[in-house]
Every structure is written in structure tokens, then in C-alpha cells.
Amino acid sequence: MLHASAAPQPPDRLNDFVIKLANVNGTGSASANSLLMKSMFRMGIPVMGKNYFPSNIQGLPTWYEIRVTRDGYVARSGRIDLMVAMNAETYAKDVKDVSPGGYLIYDSTWPRPALLKRDDITILGAPLARICNETFQGVRARILLKNIMYAGLLAALLEIDLDEMRKLLGESYSSKKSLLESNVRALELGYNYAKEHFTCPLPLRVTRMDKTSNHILIDGNTAAALGCLYAGATVGAWYPITPSTSLMDAFKSFCGKWRVDPANGKHNYLIVQCEDELAAIGAVIGAAWNGARSFTPTSGPGISLMNEFIGLAYYAEVPAVIFDIQRVGPSTGMPTRTQQCDLMLAAYASHGDTRHVLLFPNSPEECFYMAAQAFDLAERLQTPVFVMSDLDIGMNDWMCPDLKWDDSYQPDRGKVLSREQLEGIDKFYRYFDKDGDAIPYRTLPGTHPKGAYFTRGSGHTQYGGYTEDSTEYQIVLDRLKRKFDTAKSLVPKAVIDGKSTQGMGLVSLGSCDGAVREALDLLRGRGVQIDYMRVRAFPFGPEVEEFLASHEKIFVVEQNRDAQLRSLLTLETAVEKAKLHSILHYSGLPMASSVIVEGVLAAAGSLSAAVGEPRVARVAEGRFS
Amino acid sequence: MSFIAKPKIAHPGLPKNELGLTRRDYEGAMSTLCAGCGHDSITAAMIEACWEMSMRPEQLVKLSGIGCSSKTTAYFVSGAHGFNSVHGRMPSIATGAVAANRDLYYVGISGDGDTLSIGFGQFAHAIRRNLNMLYVIENNGVYGLTKGQFSASADIGTKAKKGEENQQPPVDPVLTALTLGCTFIARSFSGDKEQLVPLIRAGLKHRGFALIDVLSPCVTFNDHVGSTKSYAFVRDHYDEVVHADFVAPAQEITAKYAEGDAMPVTLHDGSRILLRKLDPSYNPTHRGQVFNYLREKLAQNEYVTGLIYIDGNSPDFHEVNATTETPLNRLPYDALTPGSKGLDKILSRFR
């Protein structure tokens, strides 16, 4: 177990600690946990929330982790300072997981097994179930309100503003007065019990800051759905799959508010829940071919099913936007755990020579902007574009700067010939590189008989006709390769930080970013200076080549077993393979800064050999009972 | 899929439709199918129907999957966009295309392998959506392009060219469509243009999913003695139950029919289908009765043809989805974005 952060424990725990809440799923703990996190957020304190939930509806263990972080770090630290152990089944493990010097709160309605003692932590018991049973009627209400009670308990122990919590409950239950009353009652019962029985506050506590104004708490799937709304997407096709489902749910909800004509109830959108992912991507391609902005949210298994169609869209040059909310594989894997394990799958999806444009958002904020950008790129390049999010970004609430929208934005619909343009030309050739950028012109059905052509996945000439001629076939295939080069100049550039003199670099992507940034701060504290490049898209631009060329030793941090980003870098750039040292995390839990710090120190040979194999930080923290 | 461009020579005396176009204007590339293929007759019927309807060529969208049948979308109406997609997945392409633009006519050409094997799921779900399209199955009971394997519509006991006998029961697309709630079901024979052309016209005008299962013998791999999808067998076991005549709105006045002889069905745009029932007891609007009738005839080894079932009242794909009247692909961006002011409102939920 890697309990300790590689950093020394900060002496001052004000607004800087981690709470973990162990519950049973389906008991309503989500509302209590969200109440806790949001109340601190409203006190102006930066927070991070991660939900570890089972692939199940009711009865299995679930955890929620809240990091209170005055420095505004967005990733896990690897510590647990306060455990709320509400699940008897996982109690033994939960006790073990508390960092030394930490606290554990349990429901003392039932006796605590003496075996589970720890001398290096403080254990506080409160008879939550007993008080609930004495106060409230109905089994369901008692279970739900027990959770709100522990929120009240923590409010007293941590000095969370009770008024903020009451206000939040008021917003949640504005139309259900009796529910509001019982929730406030439970909150106050918990608060008062702690005030009477414990020394409040604990050394871990919060106090108001001003670091969350102009910020929101939002999950990546909601933000991506919002990006689709603002991009002007009109057709969504999908098949439900965790962890992507909430993206289409959110899009549907936004459309219900913003895309329905109040006069007649007609929809300026159409969402098709398909029979499977094969049909979902087919519908996306059909709609985009016919001139509508269309998209599908899915996850790894869905991408596997879509492979044949993705190759068709690549070769027939049809736009498509695909959100891959990555989850743990292979096969069904662990549907409710996070990974970045579809990089290779998406980059080369389908049979034959295919390469695809991928975008790597690092947060819900980038999910919003990159979602909109994905439609512009797909239509400009006439090709599928993947937004490679993951469960951590997609389903957890992240603190982000307010999303902004530039009202001067107009969608880039790419090279689509209008009726008037077709009138003015002699003959239309679908796959001809007229402009020298390897992007041909396309036409939409219904425009003009002159624009008609036959779209096919089989061999075609640059003029759009059928062919089995070697030369004609190769002309088109080679142009597609040049088009991928054009894509390099259009996709978002890598973000590069630091001017280290030590010649060390670190490359990462997506949801690793927060943990990397914190780790680099911690390493700097130990005199280790590393430059950082976060790649934001595939294909890699010239700045990626330049960074790789200018560093002697480069760490590649990613969340999969097989070092897929490292593979892509070695395949698609001129980098010398031996320069790239992997730090891999694939437990299914979101990346923690401790993993990177330990990985770098281990590789640098300055950490004790006990940590494990060099260059790979194996984190034995997966507990997926 | 032709290598050869068709010579564009038209006799000045060729008849013209309301748009001033001749039948030649509705042709496509030269067919590369075998001489005598039933599919080419269906292509000819498509050309005839589009010409008769005075359809602007660009108003048609041709969709297909993979197989001999799916190649035929290149052989008619070259002024229309075509999409020859992947095997068995044409219905999903159609779903997206129909969603994007509700103002065009969509025809999907498929085969028995494309529809009843690899594409069985997509076929079923396009029917369930009552997707606005005409779906034609060019049904020959055999895989032609891969040289003669039985397809899922091959009858028990039918013989392959080399004598092998099929042992598995066939999937009947008409019975299947009936049970799935299909709103327009017809069966015809590639050799019967008189029956087929009005069915195509009616199917294109039908609001919702129109299925025409066309028995279309494969002259190379399935036209021998012992095959139940040969020209000779189909002609002998062919039983038209309801003949459909299509009457465009403008022709209404000249169309004559005696009450009782014909059963008119008015389509959403005012055009009509006149159904001449050849079996007076047959009711093409009663799903259960139709099902029983087909089963009885099947037991007698008879292919029931004609307009077998019609329901003009069920909501189509767009009605179910409350899609706005303007095609989605033509909505201006302003109608789609809440703008920066809207974003402020949206974000208040996340504070």
C-alpha cells in the first residue's frame, strides 16, 4: 500500500485534506456527498470530488472522495485524512486506508469489532442509525437521512458553514416542503451530536476563501453535451453504455430547454436511441453525409463495434464526431472504472490503412471547447474525429473556470458546394484535390443534379467513379495521407511548460494533467525540474517533435498497461524509443500525484528500492470487491 | 459500379414527363450484373416510377449495403446522390440521412443476405422506427457475389446449383415485417413491371416505412430446376391478391373506378392508391387476417403478391420525434445556439 504521499505531510491542514466516504450504493449517499462538496465550494474553497461506484444498481460498496485543496489542485493526492465508514462490509479495508494521523468516523449504533483497531488514527463513533430510527418514520427515509446526518456531523467537525448547507438543501427540495424539513432536521441532528460529543473543530477544517468565484462544478459529459449544443449539432445517435450515457442524457435535457419551439413544440434536433453501436455510428454517418452535424457518445466496447463503419467514413470522407468516454478494458473490463486504454484503438480504428484525428481534453472545461471544435474539424477535414474523454472526466464533478462562448462563432461547415456554386462549374469531382490541401469538395443530397455522386467504400477514383485500377486507387489513398498532414496544422497544439536546464521532460495527456501538474510542483520542491508537454491532439504537430527532440530523458505518463501514448509517439514521431520512460497507472482509479512523484523518483534512482519495479508505479489500491 | 459510361444518345421523339425529362434522364451507369438478372428489371421499374412521378432527380436519395442488389443504386437516376455503405447497415445510414433532411425521397435497395442475415437487426429496427423510406429487397435466395451460398430466404428443400439441398427454414421478410408493425408491405416479382411500378410509386409516397420484397431470380446461381426462386418456379407459384394502381393528385379527375371494385387509400400528400382486390375476402388493412392468409397460402406453396398490407395512420419517424418542418440540415446556426447569455443561465445550475 502506498499510503504516504511522497511529499511530507503539511503541518497546516486548514483547507487542505482528503475526506473519503464509504457507502452502499443505492442508499442515497450521493446527495449527502454532493451537499458536502458543494457547500465547501460555495465557501470559496477549491474542491475535487471523485466517485468510485460499482456496476450495480443497489447493494454494493461505493466510495466518494472529496479533496479540499486550498492550492486548487484538481487530482487525487493519494492520501485519506478522514474516512466516513458507513459500510460494514468494507469497514476493515476502510480502516486500513486512512493515512497515519487521520480520522475515522463510524456508526456506533452497532459495536465495532475490536480487531479493527489502529493506534495511529483517531476513531470517532456516532449512533447515526439509532438517532435516525428514533426520529424518522419509514425504512427508506431512515436510510437516506442517515447520510444527511453524517454531513451534519462533518459540518461541525470541519466548520463547514451550516447556512450554506441549509441553502443547498432548500434549492434541492424547493418544491418538496416535507422533504426539506426532514433533511434540515437530519443535518442539524448530526451537527448537534458532534458539537455535544466531540471536540470541534478537528485540526482538519475549512475556512472561507475566495478561490471559487467565476468557477463551476461540472462533469465532463455534461460539458461535452453543452459543447454539442453550442456547435449546432442536430442529430445524436447512441446506444446506452457506461460511462458515456450521461452525455446524451444531458444533451437531451439541454435540447428540451433550448431547442423546442415554444409555439408548436417542434424539435430542432433528433436523438435516436439505436439498437446497437453499429447502428449509432451508421446514423451519425448518414446524417453527416446529408449535411447535419451529428455525433455519438460511447465507450471502448462501442468503438470496437463501430470499427467497420469508421473505416467507411474515413475512406468515403464523411464527417463524424465520436465521444469515447474511456473505461477499463479489455473486453467488458470494469465498466465503472477509468482508464486511457483506447488510444491505439481509436487512432487506427478499422481495417486497412486508417488514421484518425483524436482530441484529448484534460477537464470538463476542455470537453466543452473540444466538443465544439470536433465538429469544425470533422467537417473541415471530412473525416471522423474522436473526443477521447474518460470516466474520471466524464462522470466526476470538476471545478472549472466559467465556460465562455464567443457570440461571433460560426460553424466551419467545410468545403460544401452550394446550388449556385454547382451551377457555375462545368463538372463536379468528389475526390479531386483542387486546392492542394488534400481536402476535396463535397455536395449534399437534394442540392443539384450536377452535384450528385455515388458514395462508396469500394475503390474510387479522384473523380468519384468506381475503380479497381491500381494507380487510380493509390492516388486517392495517398491524398488521404496528405490530408492527415493537413490535420496537423488544424488540431489543438500541445501545451508546453517550463524551461528546465536538467534536460528532463514529461509527456502526458487528458485526465492525467492535474496529477502531473501537482507532481511537478512537489518534485520541484525536491530540486527535480522537469519540463512538461500535454499533447492535446493526434496527429502530433511539429511542437511535439520539437519537445521530444530537445529533451534527453522523457517520462510518458498515462493510464493504461501497454504504454499506448508512448507507442503512438514512437510510431508517429522521430523520437528515439529509449528516451521514453513510462509511468503507468491502470488500477481503474483516477490518477494521483503520488503515482507520478514516485514513478519519477524511482526512475531517477533516488527512491528506495522497496517501491517496486523501476519506471512503473504499480499502485496496489484497486479494491473492486 | 460500372467501368463503362452509358452512351448518352436520346431520340428526340422520346416521351417527356412534366419536368420535360425523358426516361433516359433517370438512368444511371451501365449495369455490371449478369445478363438476364432479375435485379436489372427492378432497376428499370425504378427508372419508370421516378419518370412517371416527374421527380426531380436530386430529390431522390439512393442507399444500399453490400451485394449484387446493393450495386444497383448506381444504375438508376444518376442525378441523385447514392450511398453504397457497408454490409447490412444501410438502414442505419438511412436513419441518419432521413433525420437530417425530411424533404427528400429515400430508397434503400437491399438483398436477402443484406437484409435477412447480416442486416436483420437493422432491418427490424428501421421498421420499428417507421422510418420514411422505400425499402426494396431484391430477393433471390442466394449469395451471388460470393458464388452461390444459400441465403436466409432460401426455402427448405430448395436446391443449390450443385445439388445441395437447403435444410434450414427461410426467413420470410413479409411475415417478419407484419409482426414488427411495418406500415406498408408489398411483394412482387422482378418479371412483373406492371405490378411493380405502381408499388414503387406508392411506396415512395407512403409516409413511413414501405417494404417491397421483390422475388428476383439469380440467373447464374439460382435459376435451375429444384430452386424455388427460379423464373419458372416463381411464375408458377405467383398469386396476386391485391393489385395497386397509383394515382397522383393531378390525375385524380381522370381516374375512374366503380365503388366496390376498388378500395382507394389516400396518402398524406393527396395522392391515392387504388387497391383492386382479386380475392374479395382479403382485407389489406387487418394485420392479423393478413398474417393468417399468408400462412395458408405459404402452406399451399403460393407466393402472395401485390400490396399485402397498408396502414396510413401510424405516426412516422418525424411525427414520433416531433421534428421541426424545416430540414435539420437547413436550420440556421442562430436557431441552434443559446448564445453567451444563454450560457450564463445554464451555468447557474453548476455554481
Chai-1 contact restraints between the chains, C-beta under 6 A:
chainA,res_idxA,chainB,res_idxB,connection_type,confidence,min_distance_angstrom,max_distance_angstrom,comment,restraint_id
A,I216,B,L347,contact,1.0,0.0,6.0,A-B,restraint_1
A,I216,B,F350,contact,1.0,0.0,6.0,A-B,restraint_2
A,I216,B,R351,contact,1.0,0.0,6.0,A-B,restraint_3
A,L217,B,F350,contact,1.0,0.0,6.0,A-B,restraint_4
A,I218,B,F350,contact,1.0,0.0,6.0,A-B,restraint_5
A,Y230,B,T337,contact,1.0,0.0,6.0,A-B,restraint_6
A,G232,B,Y333,contact,1.0,0.0,6.0,A-B,restraint_7
A,G232,B,L336,contact,1.0,0.0,6.0,A-B,restraint_8
A,T234,B,L328,contact,1.0,0.0,6.0,A-B,restraint_9
A,V235,B,A99,contact,1.0,0.0,6.0,A-B,restraint_10
A,V235,B,A100,contact,1.0,0.0,6.0,A-B,restraint_11
A,W258,B,P338,contact,1.0,0.0,6.0,A-B,restraint_12
A,K266,B,A322,contact,1.0,0.0,6.0,A-B,restraint_13
A,K266,B,T324,contact,1.0,0.0,6.0,A-B,restraint_14
A,H267,B,A322,contact,1.0,0.0,6.0,A-B,restraint_15
A,H267,B,T323,contact,1.0,0.0,6.0,A-B,restraint_16
A,N268,B,T324,contact,1.0,0.0,6.0,A-B,restraint_17
A,N268,B,L331,contact,1.0,0.0,6.0,A-B,restraint_18
A,N268,B,A335,contact,1.0,0.0,6.0,A-B,restraint_19
A,L270,B,A99,contact,1.0,0.0,6.0,A-B,restraint_20
A,L270,B,N321,contact,1.0,0.0,6.0,A-B,restraint_21
A,L270,B,T323,contact,1.0,0.0,6.0,A-B,restraint_22
A,V272,B,T95,contact,1.0,0.0,6.0,A-B,restraint_23
A,E275,B,G121,contact,1.0,0.0,6.0,A-B,restraint_24
A,E275,B,H125,contact,1.0,0.0,6.0,A-B,restraint_25
A,A279,B,S92,contact,1.0,0.0,6.0,A-B,restraint_26
A,A279,B,Q122,contact,1.0,0.0,6.0,A-B,restraint_27
A,G282,B,R89,contact,1.0,0.0,6.0,A-B,restraint_28
A,G282,B,S92,contact,1.0,0.0,6.0,A-B,restraint_29
A,G282,B,I93,contact,1.0,0.0,6.0,A-B,restraint_30
A,A283,B,S92,contact,1.0,0.0,6.0,A-B,restraint_31
A,A283,B,T95,contact,1.0,0.0,6.0,A-B,restraint_32
A,A283,B,G96,contact,1.0,0.0,6.0,A-B,restraint_33
A,G286,B,I93,contact,1.0,0.0,6.0,A-B,restraint_34
A,G286,B,G96,contact,1.0,0.0,6.0,A-B,restraint_35
A,G286,B,A97,contact,1.0,0.0,6.0,A-B,restraint_36
A,A287,B,G96,contact,1.0,0.0,6.0,A-B,restraint_37
A,A287,B,A99,contact,1.0,0.0,6.0,A-B,restraint_38
A,A287,B,A100,contact,1.0,0.0,6.0,A-B,restraint_39
A,N290,B,A97,contact,1.0,0.0,6.0,A-B,restraint_40
A,N290,B,A100,contact,1.0,0.0,6.0,A-B,restraint_41
A,N290,B,N101,contact,1.0,0.0,6.0,A-B,restraint_42
A,N290,B,N329,contact,1.0,0.0,6.0,A-B,restraint_43
A,G291,B,A100,contact,1.0,0.0,6.0,A-B,restraint_44
A,G291,B,N329,contact,1.0,0.0,6.0,A-B,restraint_45
A,A292,B,A100,contact,1.0,0.0,6.0,A-B,restraint_46
A,A292,B,L328,contact,1.0,0.0,6.0,A-B,restraint_47
A,A292,B,N329,contact,1.0,0.0,6.0,A-B,restraint_48
A,E308,B,V86,contact,1.0,0.0,6.0,A-B,restraint_49
A,L312,B,V86,contact,1.0,0.0,6.0,A-B,restraint_50
A,W405,B,S340,contact,1.0,0.0,6.0,A-B,restraint_51
A,W405,B,L343,contact,1.0,0.0,6.0,A-B,restraint_52
A,D407,B,G339,contact,1.0,0.0,6.0,A-B,restraint_53
A,D407,B,S340,contact,1.0,0.0,6.0,A-B,restraint_54
A,P411,B,Y333,contact,1.0,0.0,6.0,A-B,restraint_55
A,P445,B,V61,contact,1.0,0.0,6.0,A-B,restraint_56
A,P445,B,H81,contact,1.0,0.0,6.0,A-B,restraint_57
A,P445,B,L104,contact,1.0,0.0,6.0,A-B,restraint_58
A,G446,B,E58,contact,1.0,0.0,6.0,A-B,restraint_59
A,G446,B,L104,contact,1.0,0.0,6.0,A-B,restraint_60
A,H448,B,E58,contact,1.0,0.0,6.0,A-B,restraint_61
A,P449,B,P57,contact,1.0,0.0,6.0,A-B,restraint_62
A,P449,B,E58,contact,1.0,0.0,6.0,A-B,restraint_63
A,P449,B,G79,contact,1.0,0.0,6.0,A-B,restraint_64
A,A452,B,G79,contact,1.0,0.0,6.0,A-B,restraint_65
A,A452,B,A80,contact,1.0,0.0,6.0,A-B,restraint_66
A,A452,B,H81,contact,1.0,0.0,6.0,A-B,restraint_67
A,F454,B,A74,contact,1.0,0.0,6.0,A-B,restraint_68
A,F454,B,G82,contact,1.0,0.0,6.0,A-B,restraint_69
A,T455,B,F83,contact,1.0,0.0,6.0,A-B,restraint_70
A,R456,B,N84,contact,1.0,0.0,6.0,A-B,restraint_71
A,Y466,B,M1,contact,1.0,0.0,6.0,A-B,restraint_72
